[in-house]
Every structure is written in structure tokens, then in C-alpha cells.
Amino acid sequence: MGAEVIEARPLPLDAALIGRISDRQGEADWLRELRRSWLQRALETPFPTGQEEEWRRVSLKDLPRSGDLLEGADFRPELPDSRLADRGVVFTDLAAAAREHADLVQPYLGRGDGVATHAAFWALSLAGWTGGTFLYVPRGLEVDGTLIARITQPRADATFLPHTLVVADEASSVTLMEELVSPDGSPGWFGGTVDIHALPGARVRYANLQRLGDQVWNIGAQRVEVGADATVTTLNTEVGSHVTKLGLDLRMSGKGGTSLLLGLLAAGDDQHIDINSLQDLIADHTTSDLLYLSALYDHARAGFYGVTRVEETARQSSSYQECRNLLLSPNAGAEPIPVLEIKTNDLLRCGHGATAGAIDPIQRFYAESRGLDAGEAERMIVRGFFEQVIAKIPVEPVRTAMLAALAERIGHAEAFDETEVAV
């Protein structure tokens, strides 16, 4: 294939560079070949031009283009019980897992294409990833507590491509929270990708807390495959970055599978957060719901282009997507666009809802009439708005981390006092 360079890409990735990555990480032949195949895909996959419906609200012309690829980051895994490793749980960085647990990594790494709107970025990540998380939970094991991975990008003025791979074996149960952090003040690209495999009967709860630096471009993708009678809940909390463009690809491939996709966005200044989602219902008797909420200040903007696709084989299935946006400044803006693609009439339910607007003046008046000043009233209303998602998060460490991050963006921490009564 030679050392052909990707033209007009955000990263000059070539065969020589990925070869050096493989050498440094001590990779086996199967992984070297996998990288080469994904590099070829990256070379052949067009990058978004801005003419696509999903990309017309985000211009890539200002995306930092750096040849400085970080080869790793500060990865800090936290196990709630040190004995879990003895019970077969593997929770480590992906590079180490590929060397030491190839039998668990190889069947799943790079198996899926990811959401079509982010195909080029997905291919780049799988060709050039240099860090990330690997989690495997054995069959039938229910993990109590929350596994936490903190991934810190030490330099924001570079490119970092971490890849997270989660495999929950049959009838297992696990909760994983990843926190993404980088410094403020320097432009760079964070291209994180996530691939979750919930095998039949598994229960997976995945939370992603994004607190990247204020000049970072966060362009990544998440892929979730739900097996028969499996249940997956994902929560994305977006408070950092300059621009976030996230692609969500959900495949309900197993009969009786259930999924819930949750999102909380709090943005200010000139932040831009844009989400593409695909809920693809393939098997029969599946259920998939999505609820994303955003609170936008200053000149912040949010976009949401969500597709629910119900295949002909997805009989007796149910799906709903809802995106609601609270505009807290006359200069803030939101554009939610829901799309339904229904290929069968044998459905239990399929619908969508989308709103964007300011706080109801009557609601604000009522809050202030209780003795709150304007700022306190606004924070309480935002807290009540977010309660629709917060109430669906029973895992305490996830709730605590999420509320702390939201408080930093919205105002004072007391705005999220659990004892408060939301308006």
C-alpha cells in the first residue's frame, strides 16, 4: 500500500506512522493487519464536505490539523472491588489488553463500521488509535459498583485517538463511566471512539462525561450493538470542548433487546455541540428510546439530527426519540431534526418530539415569587429541566460526577442540591 498520505484529512496518517505505533505498542500480526485494513478504508472514505444534511451545521475548515499524534494519555482505571480481576473481569488500557488478552479483544475490535455520517473518522481512529479502555465482563457475572476510567489528554494542542471497547458476555451486568479531560487554551482534536457489545441477556450502563479543553475539537463516534434480551443504557454529558460532533450508532440486532440513550448538554460562550444518531431496530420485539436535553447560554449552539430506522424484520418493536433545548440567551440557538424511517407496519410505537425555546415567563415569575433572585430561579428551572434525565440515573457515582460537571457550567453547585424541589 505504500506510505500514501490522507489528503485534506485532519491527520497525515500513513502506513509508516501506524507501523511505528504498532512497534511501540508491541502489537501482534493480527492487529497490525487490522490497522492496515482500516487505513485503507480511511483512504477510500470521503470526508464530509459540509453539503451533507448531517454536517451542514458544522464546518471542518477550522478543525485543527496536526501531525502530532499523541501516543497515549493518562489512563486511570478504578475498580470498585479488587477481587473482580480474580473473577475474570478485564479492565485495562486497550493496548495492554490486545497484548495480554488477544482472545477477548480480536473477535470484537474493529468489527463494526460505526455510524455512516462519521465513517471517515471511525476508520481513522481504528487505524491510528493510541490509547483507550478495554472492559470485558465474563458470562453470568454481575459487577456491583461503578468502574471508572479517567482519560486525560496531557496536551490539548495535538491529536489524540483513544478507542474504548466494551464486551459484556451473556447474562453479565456492569456499569462503566469514562471521564475525558484536557487542558484549556490550545486547539487540538480529540477523536475518541467507543464500541459496546452487549451479548444476549447482558446489562450495560455506560456513561461518558466530556470535560475537554475550551479550544478542543471533539469529533468522535459511539457504536452500540444490543443482543437478544440485552439491555444497554448510555449517558453522554457534554460540557467541555469548543466544538463537539458526536455520531451515535445503535444496532438492535437481538430479539427482545432494550436500549435507552440519554444525553445532557450544557454549553456557553461560542460552544457548538452537534449530535447525529441512528437507532436501527433490526430484530423483532425490540425497544429503543432516546432523550437528549440541552441548556444553552451566550452564543452556544446545539444541533441534533436523529434517525430512527425500523427494519422490515423489527416486528412488534417500539421506539421514541425526544430532543429538547432550553435557550438561556437570545443569541443561543438549537436545531433539532428528528427523522423516522419505518419499513414495517407491525409496530407497537414509533414517534419523536423536538422543541427549542426560552424559559416560560410564568415559570420564572413563580420561581422568583418564592424569594429566589433571577440567577437562582434560572438555575432551579434548569435543574428541573434536566431532572427528566437525572431521574433515570440510579447509579450514585455517575449522578454525582454528572451533577458536579453541570454545576460548573450552569453556576453554583448548590443549584444541584439533591434536596431541592425542582420547579
C-alpha positions in Angstrom: 0.0 0.0 0.0 3.0 2.3 0.5 3.1 5.4 2.5 0.2 7.3 0.8 -0.9 10.2 2.9 -4.5 11.1 3.5 -5.1 14.3 1.7 -7.0 17.1 3.4 -7.5 15.0 6.4 -7.1 16.3 10.0 -4.2 13.9 10.5 -1.5 12.9 8.0 -1.8 9.2 8.8 0.1 6.8 6.7 1.4 3.2 6.7 4.7 4.2 8.2 3.1 6.0 11.1 0.8 3.2 12.0 3.7 0.8 11.7 5.6 2.9 14.3 2.6 2.8 16.6 2.4 -1.0 16.3 6.2 -1.3 17.0 6.0 0.9 20.1 3.0 -1.0 21.5 4.4 -4.4 20.7 1.4 -5.5 18.6 0.8 -8.9 17.1 0.5 -9.5 13.4 -3.3 -9.7 13.5 -3.6 -6.2 15.0 -1.0 -4.8 12.5 -3.1 -6.2 9.7 -6.3 -4.8 11.2 -4.7 -1.3 11.3 -3.6 -1.5 7.7 -7.1 -2.6 6.6 -8.7 0.4 8.4 -6.1 2.7 7.0 -7.1 1.6 3.5 -10.7 2.2 4.5 -9.8 5.7 5.6 -8.0 6.4 2.4 -11.1 5.3 0.4 -13.8 7.0 2.5 -14.6 10.6 1.6 -14.5 13.1 4.4 -17.6 15.3 5.0 -17.8 18.3 2.7 -20.4 20.2 4.6 -23.0 19.6 1.9 -24.4 16.6 3.8 -27.5 17.2 5.8 -25.8 15.8 8.9 -22.8 18.1 8.5 -24.1 21.4 7.2 -24.2 22.9 10.7 -20.5 22.1 11.4 -17.7 23.3 9.2 -14.5 21.3 9.3 -12.4 24.1 7.7 -11.2 25.3 11.2 -10.6 21.8 12.5 -7.0 21.7 13.9 -4.8 19.8 11.5 -1.8 18.5 13.5 0.6 15.8 12.6 1.5 15.4 16.2 -0.3 12.3 17.3 -0.3 11.6 21.0 0.8 8.0 21.6 -1.1 7.7 24.9 -2.7 9.5 27.8 -3.0 9.3 31.5 -5.3 6.3 31.9 -6.5 5.7 35.5 -8.9 2.7 35.9 -10.8 2.4 39.2 -12.3 -1.0 40.2 -14.9 -1.0 42.9 -13.6 -4.4 44.1 -10.0 -5.5 43.7 -11.2 -9.1 43.6 -13.0 -8.6 40.3 -9.9 -9.5 38.3 -9.8 -12.9 40.0 -13.3 -13.4 38.8 -12.4 -12.8 35.2 -13.1 -9.1 34.7 -10.5 -7.5 32.4 -10.3 -3.7 32.9 -7.2 -2.1 31.5 -6.0 0.1 28.6 -6.7 -1.3 25.1 -3.0 -1.6 24.1 -2.3 -3.9 27.1 -5.4 -5.9 26.5 -4.5 -6.5 22.9 -1.2 -7.9 24.0 -2.3 -9.9 27.0 -5.9 -10.9 26.2 -6.0 -11.2 22.4 -8.6 -13.9 22.6 -11.0 -11.4 24.1 -10.1 -8.4 22.0 -9.6 -9.8 18.5 -13.2 -11.0 17.9 -14.6 -7.5 18.6 -12.1 -4.9 17.8 -12.9 -3.1 14.5 -15.8 -5.5 13.8 -18.4 -2.8 13.0 -18.4 0.2 10.7 -19.9 2.8 13.1 -22.4 5.4 12.2 -22.3 6.2 8.5 -22.0 10.0 9.0 -18.7 9.5 10.9 -17.3 6.7 8.7 -14.1 8.5 7.8 -13.4 9.4 11.4 -14.2 5.9 12.6 -11.8 4.5 10.1 -9.0 6.9 11.1 -9.5 6.0 14.8 -9.3 2.3 14.2 -6.2 2.8 12.0 -4.4 5.1 14.4 -5.7 4.7 17.9 -3.1 5.0 20.6 -5.0 4.7 23.9 -8.3 3.9 25.3 -10.2 1.5 27.6 -10.9 -2.2 27.4 -13.5 -3.9 29.5 -14.6 -7.5 29.5 -17.1 -9.0 31.9 -17.4 -12.8 31.9 -20.6 -14.7 31.4 -23.1 -14.5 34.2 -21.1 -12.1 36.4 -22.9 -9.1 37.9 -20.4 -6.4 38.8 -21.6 -4.3 41.7 -20.5 -0.7 41.9 -19.2 1.5 39.1 -16.0 1.0 37.1 -14.4 4.4 36.3 -11.8 5.3 33.7 -10.3 8.8 33.6 -8.6 9.6 30.4 -6.6 12.8 30.4 -5.1 14.2 27.2 -2.0 15.9 28.6 -1.6 18.3 25.7 -4.6 19.9 24.0 -2.6 21.2 21.1 -2.3 17.7 19.5 -4.4 14.9 18.1 -5.5 12.0 20.3 -7.4 9.0 19.1 -8.5 6.8 22.1 -10.7 3.8 21.4 -12.9 2.2 24.0 -14.0 -1.4 23.6 -16.6 -2.9 26.0 -17.6 -6.6 25.8 -20.3 -7.8 28.2 -20.7 -11.5 27.9 -24.0 -13.3 28.2 -26.1 -12.6 31.3 -23.5 -10.3 32.7 -24.1 -6.8 34.2 -21.7 -3.8 34.5 -21.6 0.0 34.9 -18.7 1.9 33.3 -18.1 5.7 33.5 -15.4 7.4 31.4 -14.3 10.9 32.1 -12.5 12.8 29.3 -10.3 15.7 30.3 -7.8 18.0 28.6 -6.3 21.5 29.3 -7.8 24.8 28.2 -6.2 27.3 25.9 -4.9 25.3 23.0 -6.6 24.0 19.9 -6.5 20.3 19.1 -8.5 17.3 18.0 -9.9 14.6 20.3 -11.1 11.8 18.2 -12.4 9.3 20.8 -14.5 6.3 19.6 -16.5 3.8 21.7 -17.6 0.3 20.7 -20.0 -1.6 23.1 -21.1 -5.2 22.6 -23.9 -6.4 24.9 -24.2 -10.1 24.3 -27.5 -11.9 24.9 -29.0 -11.2 28.3 -26.3 -8.7 29.3 -27.0 -5.4 31.0 -24.6 -2.5 30.3 -24.7 1.0 31.7 -22.2 3.4 30.0 -21.7 7.0 31.0 -19.4 9.4 29.1 -18.5 12.7 30.9 -16.8 15.0 28.4 -14.9 17.9 30.0 -12.3 18.7 27.3 -10.5 22.0 27.0 -12.2 25.1 25.7 -10.4 25.1 22.3 -10.6 21.3 21.6 -12.5 19.9 18.7 -14.2 16.7 19.9 -15.2 14.7 16.9 -15.9 11.1 17.7 -18.4 8.2 17.5 -20.0 5.6 19.6 -21.3 2.3 18.4 -23.6 0.0 20.4 -24.7 -3.5 19.5 -27.5 -5.0 21.6 -28.0 -8.7 21.6 -31.1 -10.8 22.4 -32.8 -9.8 25.6 -29.9 -7.5 26.4 -30.3 -4.0 27.9 -28.0 -1.0 27.3 -28.3 2.4 28.7 -25.8 5.2 27.6 -25.5 8.7 29.0 -23.4 11.4 27.4 -22.8 14.5 29.4 -21.3 17.2 27.2 -20.0 20.3 29.0 -16.5 20.8 27.5 -14.8 21.4 24.1 -15.1 24.2 21.6 -16.8 22.0 19.1 -18.3 18.6 19.6 -19.6 16.5 16.7 -20.7 13.1 18.0 -22.1 10.2 16.0 -24.2 7.6 17.8 -24.9 4.2 16.1 -27.2 1.9 17.8 -27.9 -1.6 16.4 -30.8 -3.5 18.0 -29.8 -6.8 16.4 -31.1 -9.3 19.0 -34.7 -10.2 19.7 -36.1 -8.6 22.8 -33.3 -6.2 23.3 -33.8 -2.8 25.0 -31.9 0.4 24.9 -32.1 3.9 26.4 -29.9 6.7 25.0 -29.6 9.7 27.3 -27.8 13.0 26.9 -27.3 16.2 28.8 -25.7 19.2 27.1 -24.7 22.4 28.9 -22.9 24.9 26.7 -21.9 28.6 26.8 -19.7 31.1 25.2 -19.4 30.1 21.5 -19.5 26.4 22.0 -21.1 24.2 19.4 -22.4 20.7 20.1 -23.9 18.7 17.3 -25.2 15.1 17.6 -26.1 12.6 14.9 -27.9 9.5 16.0 -29.1 6.3 14.3 -31.4 4.0 16.2 -31.5 0.9 13.9 -34.2 -1.6 15.0 -33.4 -4.8 13.3 -34.7 -7.7 15.4 -38.3 -8.2 16.4 -39.7 -7.2 19.9 -37.0 -4.6 20.5 -37.4 -1.3 22.3 -35.2 1.8 21.9 -35.8 5.2 23.4 -33.7 8.4 23.2 -33.9 11.5 25.3 -31.4 14.4 24.9 -31.7 17.7 26.7 -29.6 20.8 26.3 -29.3 24.1 28.2 -27.6 26.8 26.0 -26.1 30.1 27.2 -24.4 33.1 25.5 -23.8 32.3 21.8 -23.8 28.5 22.2 -25.5 26.3 19.6 -26.8 22.8 19.6 -27.7 20.6 16.7 -29.4 17.2 16.7 -30.1 15.1 13.7 -31.7 11.8 14.9 -32.8 8.9 12.7 -35.0 6.1 13.9 -34.9 3.3 11.4 -37.3 0.3 11.8 -36.4 -2.5 9.6 -38.9 -4.9 8.0 -37.7 -7.6 10.4 -38.4 -5.4 13.5 -42.0 -6.5 14.1 -43.7 -5.6 17.3 -41.0 -3.2 18.2 -41.2 0.2 19.9 -39.1 3.4 19.6 -39.2 7.0 20.6 -36.7 9.9 20.3 -37.0 13.2 22.0 -34.7 16.3 21.9 -35.5 19.3 23.9 -33.5 22.6 24.1 -33.6 25.4 26.6 -32.3 28.7 25.2 -31.0 30.8 28.1 -29.8 33.7 25.9 -31.3 35.5 22.9 -28.1 34.6 21.0 -28.2 30.9 21.7 -29.6 28.6 19.1 -30.7 25.0 18.6 -31.8 22.9 15.6 -33.3 19.5 16.4 -34.3 17.4 13.4 -35.9 14.0 14.0 -36.3 11.5 11.2 -38.3 8.3 11.0 -37.7 5.5 8.5 -40.3 2.9 9.0 -40.3 -0.3 6.9 -42.9 -2.3 8.6 -46.5 -1.5 9.7 -46.4 -4.2 12.5 -45.3 -1.7 15.2 -46.2 -1.1 18.8 -45.0 2.5 18.8 -42.7 4.8 16.8 -42.5 8.6 17.3 -40.5 11.6 18.0 -40.6 15.0 19.7 -38.4 18.1 19.4 -38.5 21.6 21.0 -36.4 24.7 21.3 -37.3 27.7 23.3 -36.7 30.1 26.2 -37.9 29.7 29.8 -41.6 30.2 30.2 -42.0 33.7 31.8 -44.7 32.4 34.1 -42.4 29.6 35.3 -39.7 32.2 36.0 -42.1 34.5 37.8 -43.3 31.7 40.0 -39.7 30.8 41.0 -38.8 34.4 41.8 -42.1 34.8 43.8 -40.7 32.2 46.2 -37.9 34.5 47.2 -35.2 33.5 44.6 -33.3 36.1 42.7 -33.1 35.9 38.9 -30.0 33.8 38.8 -31.2 31.3 41.4 -34.5 31.0 39.7 -32.9 30.2 36.4 -30.6 27.6 37.9 -33.5 25.9 39.6 -35.5 25.8 36.4 -32.6 24.3 34.5 -32.2 21.7 37.3 -35.9 20.8 36.9 -35.5 20.6 33.1 -32.6 18.2 33.5 -34.4 16.2 36.1 -36.1 14.2 33.2 -32.7 12.6 32.6 -31.3 12.8 36.1 -34.2 10.7 37.4 -33.3 7.9 35.1 -29.8 7.5 36.5 -29.9 5.3 39.6 -26.1 4.9 39.9 -24.8 7.3 42.5 -21.2 7.8 41.4 -22.5 8.6 37.9 -25.1 11.1 39.2 -22.5 12.8 41.5 -19.9 13.3 38.7 -22.5 14.4 36.2 -24.1 16.9 38.6 -20.7 18.4 39.5 -19.8 18.9 35.9 -23.2 20.5 35.1 -22.8 22.8 38.1 -19.5 24.1 36.8 -21.2 25.1 33.5 -24.5 26.4 34.9 -23.5 28.2 38.0 -23.2 27.3 41.7 -23.1 23.8 42.9 -26.0 24.5 45.3 -28.2 24.7 42.2 -27.9 20.9 42.1 -28.6 20.2 45.7 -30.4 16.8 45.7 -32.8 18.1 48.4 -34.1 20.9 46.3 -37.5 20.8 44.8 -37.4 21.4 41.1 -39.9 23.8 39.6 
